[in-house]
């Protein structure tokens, strides 16, 4: 299921929980998920024992996974990620259905599929380009190195910078500084 509404090009994460409610061990468990329209394959992760066949990353298609057995009362969670197509219509619904089966006859076959729906949202846009987001012009010197006055501690929310190396002019108050590893 997906809790937040994705925008175009974002990933949707589906957690597919395969549960064996009994009465016996399920043998030859098969999970099939035809990727929803307007999405492409991103990734899949499974606990040990599963083997999966998927489309290439960025392609549409079907994800199929197999598990030799699942004991009664046990569950196994598979995480499937799909990317919303750039051309998906804002407000459209993406519907994903996962199907599970076993070579052992299931006395309650009505619970062997699950469906989740997600609505495509509009991307957040910058209300005043050039002032607080995309569309502005970079000022000052690009690729300027401002060494820290001390080592940053994990989780720190601020870092004191000293004089720049390579800048023609000092950093202005309130200037945006990107911090990254060197």
C-alpha positions in Angstrom: 0.0 0.0 0.0 1.1 3.6 -0.5 0.2 6.3 2.1 1.4 9.5 0.3 0.4 10.6 -3.1 3.2 10.4 -5.6 4.0 12.9 -8.4 5.1 12.0 -11.8 8.6 10.3 -11.9 8.4 9.4 -8.2 8.6 5.9 -6.9 5.6 4.1 -5.4 6.5 1.4 -2.8 4.1 -1.5 -2.5 4.6 -3.9 0.5 3.1 -7.2 -0.5 2.6 -9.4 2.5 2.1 -13.1 1.6 0.5 -14.9 4.6 -0.3 -18.6 5.0 -3.3 -18.8 7.3 -3.1 -22.6 7.1 -4.1 -25.3 7.6 -0.9 -26.8 6.0 2.4 -25.6 4.6 2.0 -23.9 1.3 4.3 -25.5 -1.4 5.3 -23.8 -4.6 4.2 -20.3 -3.6 4.0 -18.0 -6.6 3.5 -14.2 -6.5 2.6 -12.3 -9.7 2.3 -8.5 -10.0 1.6 -7.0 -13.4 3.0 -3.5 -13.1 0.3 -0.9 -13.2 -0.3 1.2 -16.3 1.7 4.5 -16.3 4.5 2.9 -14.2 7.8 1.2 -14.9 9.8 -1.2 -12.8 12.1 0.3 -10.1 13.2 -2.6 -7.8 12.1 -5.5 -5.8 13.4 -6.8 -2.5 12.5 -10.1 -0.8 13.4 -12.1 2.3 15.6 -15.1 1.8 14.2 -18.0 -0.2 12.4 -16.0 -2.9 13.5 -16.0 -6.5 12.1 -13.3 -8.8 12.0 -12.5 -12.5 11.4 -8.8 -13.3 11.4 -6.4 -16.2 14.6 -4.3 -16.6 14.7 -1.1 -14.5 12.6 1.5 -16.3 10.6 -1.0 -18.3 6.9 -2.0 -17.9 6.0 -5.7 -17.5 5.4 -8.3 -14.8 7.2 -9.1 -11.6 7.0 -12.9 -10.8 8.4 -14.4 -7.6 8.6 -18.0 -6.3 9.1 -19.4 -2.8 9.6 -23.2 -2.3 7.3 -23.3 0.8 5.6 -21.1 3.4 4.7 -22.8 6.7 1.2 -22.4 8.1 0.9 -19.3 10.3 3.9 -17.6 8.7 4.2 -14.5 6.5 6.7 -13.1 4.1 6.9 -9.5 2.9 8.0 -8.5 -0.6 8.7 -4.9 -1.4 8.0 -3.7 -5.0 8.9 -0.2 -6.2 7.5 1.2 -9.4 8.2 4.7 -10.9 5.3 6.8 -12.1 5.7 7.7 -15.8 6.5 11.4 -16.5 3.5 11.4 -18.8 1.0 10.2 -16.2 -2.0 12.5 -15.9 -2.2 14.5 -12.7 -5.3 13.2 -10.8 -5.3 9.8 -12.5 -5.4 6.6 -10.5 -2.7 4.0 -10.5 -4.1 0.6 -9.5 -1.8 -2.3 -8.6 -3.0 -5.9 -8.0 -0.8 -8.6 -6.6 -1.8 -12.3 -6.9 -0.5 -15.3 -4.9 -1.0 -19.0 -5.5 0.4 -22.3 -4.4 0.5 -25.8 -5.8 -1.5 -26.9 -2.7 -5.2 -26.3 -2.9 -6.2 -23.3 -0.9 -9.4 -23.8 1.1 -10.0 -20.0 1.1 -8.9 -18.8 -2.3 -10.9 -15.5 -2.0 -8.0 -13.8 -0.2 -5.3 -14.6 -2.7 -5.1 -11.1 -4.3 -4.8 -7.6 -3.0 -5.3 -4.2 -4.8 -4.0 -0.8 -3.9 -4.9 2.5 -5.6 -2.9 5.7 -5.7 -3.7 9.1 -7.1 -1.1 10.9 -9.1 -0.5 14.4 -7.6 0.9 17.6 -9.2 4.5 18.3 -8.5 5.2 21.1 -6.0 6.2 24.2 -7.9 8.1 27.3 -6.8 5.7 30.3 -6.5 8.4 32.9 -7.2 11.1 31.5 -9.5 14.4 33.3 -9.0 13.6 34.1 -5.4 13.1 30.8 -3.7 13.6 28.0 -6.2 14.2 26.9 -9.7 14.7 29.6 -12.3 17.1 31.8 -10.5 20.6 32.8 -11.4 23.6 31.7 -9.4 25.6 34.5 -8.0 29.1 34.4 -6.5 31.7 32.0 -7.5 30.8 28.4 -8.3 33.0 25.6 -6.9 34.1 27.7 -4.0 35.4 25.8 -1.0 34.5 27.1 2.5 36.3 24.9 5.0 34.5 24.2 8.3 35.9 25.6 11.5 35.4 22.2 13.1 34.3 18.7 12.3 30.5 18.4 11.9 28.8 16.0 14.3 26.2 13.6 12.9 22.8 15.2 13.2 24.2 18.7 13.5 21.9 21.5 12.1 24.6 24.1 11.7 28.3 24.4 10.8 30.6 27.4 11.2 32.4 28.3 8.0 35.7 30.1 7.8 37.1 32.3 5.0 36.6 30.8 1.5 39.3 29.4 -0.7 38.9 30.3 -4.3 36.2 32.9 -4.0 36.6 36.4 -5.4 34.2 37.8 -2.9 33.2 36.7 0.6 29.9 34.8 1.1 27.0 37.1 1.7 24.8 36.6 4.8 22.0 34.3 4.1 23.7 32.7 1.1 23.0 29.1 0.3 25.9 26.9 0.9 25.9 23.2 -0.1 27.7 21.0 2.3 29.2 17.8 1.0 32.0 15.3 1.6 35.5 16.2 0.2 
